[in-house]
Amino acid sequence: MSVKVEIFSGFLGAGKTQLIKKLIEEGYYKEKIAIIENEFGEVSIDGAVLKRTNTLVKEINAGCICCQVTGDFKESILDVVENCNVDRLLVEPTGVAKLSDIKKVFTEKELKGIAEVEKAITVVDAEKFDLYLTNFKNFFLNQIKNADIIILSRTQNISNEEVRRLEIEINKLNSRAIIMGRQWDNTKSEELIPKVFLSNDKVNVKEKVNFRKSNLNTGNIKKEKSEDNLFESFALKIDRDVSREELLSKFNFIKNSFEFGEIIRAKGIVNTKNGKEQFDYTLSEINMQKIAYRGETVISFIGTNLNKEKIKKFFL
């Protein structure tokens, strides 16, 4: 009997890790589960967060599991299934992975009869939908069109009318998918992701709203030119104490400068006056929370045309 697989897709910073963490902490899974976590870069921040849930986490770093490290991905699946006695496998690919490519891996002969995709879930940042659709269309659309369930994150920061508009827009792109626009804090896991999943289920959005043009500031982001080697990552070890205010100030400065490259996302674990804290930065927004962590403090930058030396001097 093959192990059931759930894929958690979504663009950089959409909230995939936080969704998985919510599901586990609320007891959504009754079976024995394991997680395969793929970080784009040489360090794993999300893996450290997920390990706090006391769940088996298998990490794959230094590339995207649908391209550079496909062999490692297959070996990780086989290792977990054959040696860890799990009933369900959660896969969180990097935010710049194409969902169609991830699903395709599970159709290859090495995994047939061993692991089977039950559902593919895509998390979409409601605040940045228009921005990402404009600037990273190929990646973003692929993750939406190949999903069975699409869950909007950060809906608490936008109006109900805007949520409805996004539901309609997404429904046009993928009419067969279930679309969930509820606020996570007020919604139980079972209501976000139905326990009984039927692939032909969907949310029918009938209400019509007046579409409006997005006023999001695109900063220095350029439109996607090529899918090959579009993104790169850079890890920086930082031993001194930093604050939320300092990080936000530095990232806001970088966003408006051409000297550092185009930083789409940064995340890390840093020392603060309150102890170690884990942070996520995505296009001018930064979130921080305390974390029990004994490893090295590090910041991971993801973007295009990164000036690594300039970034290093700026943060150290």
C-alpha positions in Angstrom: 0.0 0.0 0.0 1.5 3.4 -1.0 2.0 6.3 1.3 -0.4 9.2 0.8 1.3 12.5 -0.1 0.2 16.1 0.3 2.2 18.8 -1.5 2.2 22.3 0.0 3.1 24.7 -2.8 3.1 28.5 -2.9 5.4 31.3 -3.9 8.1 32.8 -1.7 6.8 33.8 1.7 3.2 32.8 1.1 2.9 30.9 4.4 3.4 27.2 3.5 5.4 26.5 6.6 3.0 28.3 8.9 0.1 26.4 7.4 1.7 23.0 8.0 2.6 24.0 11.5 -1.0 25.0 12.2 -2.3 21.7 10.9 0.0 19.7 13.1 -0.4 21.7 16.2 -4.2 21.5 15.9 -4.1 17.7 15.6 -5.3 17.6 12.0 -3.3 14.5 11.2 -4.2 11.4 13.1 -1.8 9.2 11.2 2.0 9.0 11.6 3.4 11.7 9.3 6.8 12.9 8.1 7.8 16.1 6.2 10.1 16.6 3.3 11.3 20.2 3.4 13.1 21.8 0.5 14.8 25.1 1.1 16.1 27.1 -1.8 19.6 27.8 -0.6 22.3 26.3 1.6 20.6 26.7 5.0 17.3 25.6 6.4 15.2 28.0 8.4 11.7 26.5 7.8 13.1 23.1 8.8 14.0 24.4 12.2 10.5 25.8 12.6 8.8 22.5 11.7 11.0 20.5 13.9 9.5 22.3 16.9 6.3 20.4 16.2 8.1 17.1 17.1 7.5 15.8 13.6 10.1 13.9 11.5 11.5 16.4 9.1 13.7 15.4 6.2 15.5 18.4 4.7 16.9 19.0 1.2 18.9 22.1 0.7 20.9 23.9 -2.0 18.4 23.6 -4.8 14.9 23.0 -6.0 13.6 19.5 -5.8 12.0 19.7 -9.2 15.3 20.5 -11.0 18.8 20.5 -9.4 18.2 17.9 -6.7 15.5 15.6 -8.1 17.6 12.6 -7.3 17.9 13.6 -3.7 14.2 14.1 -3.5 13.4 10.6 -4.8 16.0 9.1 -2.4 14.5 11.1 0.5 11.0 9.8 -0.3 12.2 6.2 -0.5 14.2 6.6 2.7 11.3 8.0 4.7 8.7 5.5 3.3 10.9 2.4 3.7 12.6 3.2 7.1 10.3 5.5 9.1 7.0 3.6 9.1 4.9 6.6 8.2 1.3 6.7 6.8 1.4 10.2 5.2 4.1 12.3 3.7 3.9 16.1 3.6 6.1 17.8 1.0 7.0 21.5 1.1 8.9 22.5 -2.0 10.7 25.8 -2.3 8.6 28.8 -3.3 10.2 28.9 -6.7 9.3 25.3 -7.7 6.7 24.6 -10.3 3.9 22.4 -8.9 3.5 20.6 -12.1 7.1 19.4 -11.9 6.8 18.3 -8.3 3.7 16.2 -9.2 5.4 14.7 -12.2 8.2 13.3 -10.0 5.6 11.0 -8.3 4.6 9.5 -11.6 8.1 8.2 -12.3 8.6 4.5 -12.1 10.8 4.6 -8.9 7.9 5.9 -6.9 5.0 4.1 -8.4 3.2 2.0 -5.8 5.3 3.6 -3.1 4.0 7.2 -2.8 0.9 8.7 -4.3 -0.2 12.3 -4.4 -3.6 12.6 -2.7 -3.8 16.4 -3.0 -1.8 19.4 -4.0 -2.3 22.5 -1.9 -1.2 26.0 -3.0 -1.0 28.8 -0.5 -1.5 32.3 -2.2 -0.6 35.5 -0.4 -3.7 37.6 -0.7 -1.9 40.9 -0.3 0.6 40.2 -3.1 -1.6 38.3 -5.7 -1.5 41.1 -8.3 2.1 41.8 -7.7 3.3 38.2 -8.2 0.9 37.6 -11.1 2.5 40.6 -12.9 6.1 39.9 -12.1 6.5 36.1 -11.7 3.6 35.0 -13.8 5.0 31.6 -15.0 5.8 30.3 -11.5 2.8 31.8 -9.9 0.3 30.6 -12.4 1.8 27.1 -12.5 1.3 26.8 -8.7 -2.3 27.9 -9.0 -3.4 25.9 -12.1 -2.0 22.6 -10.8 -3.5 22.8 -7.3 -6.5 20.9 -5.9 -7.0 23.2 -3.0 -6.0 26.9 -3.0 -5.7 28.6 0.4 -5.4 32.4 0.7 -3.1 33.7 3.4 -3.1 37.1 5.1 -6.8 37.7 4.3 -7.1 39.5 7.7 -5.2 42.4 6.1 -7.6 43.0 3.2 -11.3 43.7 2.8 -14.0 41.1 2.3 -14.7 42.6 -1.1 -11.0 42.1 -2.1 -11.1 38.5 -0.9 -14.2 37.9 -3.1 -12.4 39.5 -6.1 -9.4 37.2 -5.6 -11.6 34.1 -5.3 -13.2 35.1 -8.7 -9.8 35.7 -10.3 -8.4 32.4 -9.0 -11.5 30.5 -10.0 -11.0 31.8 -13.6 -7.5 30.3 -13.5 -8.4 27.0 -11.9 -12.2 26.3 -11.9 -11.8 22.8 -10.4 -10.0 23.8 -7.3 -11.4 24.3 -3.8 -10.7 28.0 -2.9 -10.5 29.0 0.8 -10.4 32.6 1.7 -11.0 32.4 5.4 -8.8 34.0 8.0 -6.6 31.3 9.5 -6.8 32.5 13.1 -10.6 32.1 13.1 -10.7 28.9 11.1 -10.1 25.3 12.3 -7.8 23.2 10.2 -10.6 20.8 9.1 -12.4 23.8 7.6 -9.4 25.0 5.7 -8.6 21.6 4.2 -11.5 19.1 4.0 -10.8 15.7 5.5 -12.8 14.0 2.7 -11.3 15.2 -0.5 -12.9 14.8 -3.9 -10.9 16.0 -6.8 -14.0 17.3 -8.6 -15.1 19.5 -5.7 -14.8 23.2 -6.0 -16.1 26.5 -4.6 -18.5 28.2 -7.0 -18.0 31.9 -6.7 -21.2 33.5 -8.1 -20.9 37.0 -6.8 -19.8 39.7 -9.1 -17.6 42.5 -7.9 -16.1 45.6 -9.6 -12.6 44.8 -10.4 -10.0 47.4 -9.6 -6.5 47.9 -10.6 -3.9 47.0 -7.9 -2.1 49.9 -6.3 0.8 47.7 -5.0 4.2 49.3 -5.2 6.3 47.0 -7.3 9.6 48.6 -6.1 12.5 47.5 -8.2 11.1 44.1 -9.2 11.4 43.4 -12.9 9.1 41.2 -14.9 10.2 37.6 -15.3 12.4 37.1 -18.4 13.5 33.5 -18.2 12.7 30.5 -16.1 16.2 29.2 -16.1 18.4 30.4 -13.2 16.0 33.2 -12.4 16.5 33.1 -8.7 19.5 32.7 -6.5 20.1 32.5 -2.7 22.8 33.8 -0.4 23.3 32.8 3.3 25.0 35.2 5.8 26.0 34.2 9.3 25.5 37.0 11.7 26.5 36.8 15.4 25.6 40.2 16.8 22.3 41.3 18.2 19.8 42.8 15.8 16.3 44.2 16.2 13.1 44.2 14.2 13.5 47.9 13.6 17.0 47.5 12.2 16.1 44.6 9.9 13.0 46.4 8.5 15.0 49.6 8.1 17.8 47.8 6.2 15.4 45.9 4.0 13.4 49.0 3.1 16.7 50.7 2.2 17.7 47.8 0.0 14.3 47.7 -1.7 14.8 51.2 -3.0 18.4 50.7 -4.1 19.8 49.1 -7.3 23.1 48.3 -5.6 22.1 45.1 -3.8 20.2 43.3 -6.5 16.5 42.4 -6.2 15.8 40.7 -2.8 12.3 39.1 -3.1 12.5 37.3 0.3 14.7 37.0 3.3 14.4 34.8 6.3 16.6 33.7 9.2 17.2 33.2 12.9 18.9 36.0 14.7 20.0 37.1 18.1 18.0 39.9 19.7 17.9 41.4 23.2 15.0 38.9 23.9 16.9 35.9 22.8 16.8 34.1 19.5 14.0 35.0 17.1 13.0 33.7 13.7 12.0 36.2 11.1 10.4 36.3 7.6 10.7 39.3 5.3 8.7 39.7 2.1 8.6 43.0 0.1 8.6 45.5 3.0 6.8 43.2 5.6 8.6 41.6 8.4 7.4 39.1 11.0 9.4 37.9 14.0 8.8 35.4 16.8 10.9 33.8 19.5 12.2 30.3 18.8 14.0 27.6 20.8 17.1 27.1 18.7 20.7 26.3 19.4 22.2 26.4 16.0 24.0 29.2 14.2 22.3 32.5 13.6 21.9 33.2 9.9 20.0 35.2 7.3 19.1 33.7 4.0 18.5 36.1 1.0 16.5 35.0 -2.1 16.2 37.1 -5.2 17.8 37.9 -8.5 21.2 39.5 -9.4 22.2 39.6 -5.8 25.3 41.6 -4.9 26.6 39.3 -2.2 29.5 41.4 -1.2 27.4 44.6 -0.9 24.8 42.8 1.2 27.4 41.3 3.5 29.0 44.6 4.2 25.6 46.2 4.8 24.5 43.7 7.4 27.7 42.9 9.2 
